[in-house]
Amino acid sequence: MCRNEQEFYYEQNSAPVVLLHTDKSINLNSEQTNYHVWAVCYWEDYLYLDIYHGICDGTGMYMVLTTLLYYYCTE
């Protein structure tokens, strides 16, 4: 996510979405998340989805969550 004098906008980002082994707060759109506005974290038996609300609503993230849980449980 970038901004100029008039607006915020997204740029192509070929870096992978990060998977962090933490239960601490993270900073989206930073080096910590490869400058993505969403990330996945895990700690023990918990998955955390950190996402900037401007990307999609809860219904959209529900689909991401169900896919992640499927892969998580099959491992």
PAFI-983742 format. One record per residue (C-alpha): x, y, z. Coordinates in Angstrom, 1 decimal, padded with zeros to 4 digits, always signed. Example, Ala and Ser with C-alpha at 12.3 -4.5 7.8 and 13.67 -1.06 7.14 Angstrom:
2
+--------+--------+--------+
|      u |      v |      w |
+--------+--------+--------+
| +012.3 | -004.5 | +007.8 |
| +013.7 | -001.1 | +007.1 |
+--------+--------+--------+
//
This chain:
75
+--------+--------+--------+
|      u |      v |      w |
+--------+--------+--------+
| +000.0 | +000.0 | +000.0 |
| +001.4 | +003.4 | -001.0 |
| +000.2 | +006.9 | -001.1 |
| +000.8 | +010.1 | -003.0 |
| -000.5 | +013.6 | -002.4 |
| -004.0 | +012.6 | -003.4 |
| -004.7 | +009.0 | -002.6 |
| -003.7 | +005.6 | -001.2 |
| -003.2 | +002.8 | -003.7 |
| -001.8 | -000.7 | -004.0 |
| +001.4 | -001.7 | -005.9 |
| +002.3 | -005.2 | -007.1 |
| +004.2 | -007.0 | -004.4 |
| +005.9 | -010.3 | -005.5 |
| +007.2 | -011.0 | -002.0 |
| +005.5 | -013.9 | -000.2 |
| +002.8 | -013.4 | +002.4 |
| +004.5 | -014.1 | +005.7 |
| +003.7 | -016.8 | +008.1 |
| +005.0 | -015.8 | +011.6 |
| +005.4 | -018.0 | +014.6 |
| +004.1 | -015.5 | +017.2 |
| +001.2 | -014.5 | +019.3 |
| +002.4 | -010.9 | +019.6 |
| +001.1 | -007.9 | +017.7 |
| +002.6 | -007.3 | +014.3 |
| +002.8 | -004.3 | +012.0 |
| +001.1 | -004.7 | +008.6 |
| +002.5 | -002.9 | +005.6 |
| +006.0 | -003.1 | +007.1 |
| +009.3 | -005.0 | +006.6 |
| +008.0 | -007.5 | +009.2 |
| +005.1 | -008.5 | +006.8 |
| +007.1 | -008.0 | +003.5 |
| +005.0 | -004.8 | +003.1 |
| +001.8 | -006.8 | +002.7 |
| -001.4 | -005.6 | +004.3 |
| -002.2 | -009.1 | +005.6 |
| -000.3 | -011.9 | +007.3 |
| -000.9 | -015.2 | +009.0 |
| +000.5 | -016.0 | +012.5 |
| +000.4 | -019.1 | +014.6 |
| +001.2 | -020.0 | +018.1 |
| +000.6 | -023.5 | +019.7 |
| -002.9 | -024.5 | +018.4 |
| -004.0 | -021.0 | +017.3 |
| -004.0 | -019.3 | +013.9 |
| -004.2 | -015.6 | +013.7 |
| -005.2 | -013.7 | +010.6 |
| -004.1 | -010.1 | +010.6 |
| -005.6 | -008.1 | +007.8 |
| -006.2 | -004.5 | +006.8 |
| -010.0 | -004.1 | +006.7 |
| -009.9 | -002.2 | +003.4 |
| -009.0 | -005.5 | +001.5 |
| -012.2 | -007.3 | +002.2 |
| -014.9 | -007.9 | +004.8 |
| -015.3 | -010.7 | +007.2 |
| -017.1 | -012.9 | +004.7 |
| -014.1 | -012.7 | +002.3 |
| -011.7 | -013.5 | +005.0 |
| -013.9 | -016.4 | +006.1 |
| -013.0 | -018.1 | +002.8 |
| -009.3 | -017.6 | +003.4 |
| -009.6 | -018.9 | +006.9 |
| -011.4 | -022.1 | +005.9 |
| -008.8 | -022.8 | +003.3 |
| -005.9 | -022.2 | +005.8 |
| -007.7 | -024.5 | +008.3 |
| -008.1 | -027.2 | +005.8 |
| -004.3 | -027.2 | +005.0 |
| -003.4 | -026.8 | +008.7 |
| -005.6 | -029.8 | +009.7 |
| -004.3 | -032.0 | +006.9 |
| -000.7 | -031.5 | +008.1 |
+--------+--------+--------+
//
